[in-house]
Amino acid sequence: MQHPPLEPFASGFVERPDGARVYWETSGNPRGRPALYLHGGPGGGLGKGGYRRRFDPDLHLIVGIDQRGCGRSEPWAADDLASLRHQTMDNLLADIEAVRVHLGIDRWLLHGVSWGSTLALAYALEHPDRVSEIVNFAVTTGGRWEIDWITDGIAPVFPETYERLRSLLRRDERTIEGYARLLTGPDPSARQTAADQWDEWEATHMSLGPLSTPGPLHDDERHRLNFATLVTHYWARDCFLPGDTAILDRAEQLADIPGVLIHGRRDISGPSLTAWKLHRAWPGSRLEIVEEDGHGGPRSAQLAQDAMDEFARASR
């Protein structure tokens, strides 16, 4: 069962050197054990704050960040395409560090979901001394195979939607690179058309999960455009984790950080192979495969909540 709803007791912005403003909020116990939530996407945002209910408000100081370019952070990527030159993994990790320093936190638990799990892992590899534990579900690592799978590999399962996805592209271009091109082009109408088509593809490949509902993934056109712009920007560049910086190739470096990985067996968007490989390469991690869940789901969320609360209680 989720914890009761709660509102932030503080919020604000951290100003970044390149002009970005990163939104943060804190809730729960001001003297509790720090825990950082990293949302999906890229570009998903904190939304209405339901993430807070995964943390016991008596045990945790809960921190949420709208990653640069989305949510309440400024500027939105789709509103200022020039800002995409600052959209890199290095800058996302530096943003997280800036928030940590701003809030005076020494170490924190990281809870990432989907893309957020990639970001949590990358941050832990960059700043292992600042991470107490990691609890990820709908596990991703930003690898080239994962990106090609979610854009082209699952085409045989959804051929009619995939045909529409490819209809906007040149015959010889990789799907993700084609959409990154369209979504940064000069024609606003063409950008929105591409964003709407991308949103349909995202909604389709996540439709096998237990919480899926008919309709677009994002109801608002502007949100669809911003989300698609950020996703394709990062995925077309292998999430800025190429070659020997790939997370799976460095996972053994996480050995001193306790980790829980939770993944739905029915997650066709990201097969459990990634979570399994990460677990095998990460000494001390625990893997939970949830048979009934897809890309997230109620059982996965409950397991994540239980793991985070157990970590907090054990530290008392």
C-alpha angles and dihedrals in degrees: 000000000000121000117254119280115269138179129227117268091203139015140167147134135279112214114224126208093245093056099264119134114211117205120220134178135186130205140162121042115358087208094042129111108286117248126176123208116209114196129216133255117049084259102020097122129199092286116189093343101256088143089076091070091067091070127069100242092212094054104036140060094212118209124189127186129193098218116236115287098024145063111014093337117107140269105020111229094233091051094051112029090178088068089067089082086070093047100102136130090247091057093046090053091046089051091055091049091049091054091048092052092044091054094044095238119157101192133354143188113248121219113186130177122199106316086010089064090057089051092048092052094046091049092049091051090050097042108022093158090061096055123082098178141341126224112182133172132186082030121218132165102189094245123160092245091054092050094048090047095053093046103036112357096072093048092109089061095052104024098157094053091042090054089056090046091054095042092085095052140082112259095242101045128099110252097237094047091047092055092045086056094048094046093055096042126120098252113084092198093053090048092054092047090053091047092051091049091048090050090053090053092049092049091048099052091046093048095096094069122102094246098048120125131191119266137044123336089233120030096200118077094215092052090049090053094047094046094049092046093054097041094051092043092058099036094049087058097045088253088290088285102111130158116342091004091068111126097231090054091055100037094110087068087071091067094114094051118080110230140186119198119194122187137169117239089216094053099125091169090066116011118222089248089089094052090045093050091048092050092049091051096043113074112216097021123128122216124207117187110196109208097201100044132088125190090344126329142171097285092048091050091049093050090050091049092049092049094050093047091048091052090051094048092047091056095056 
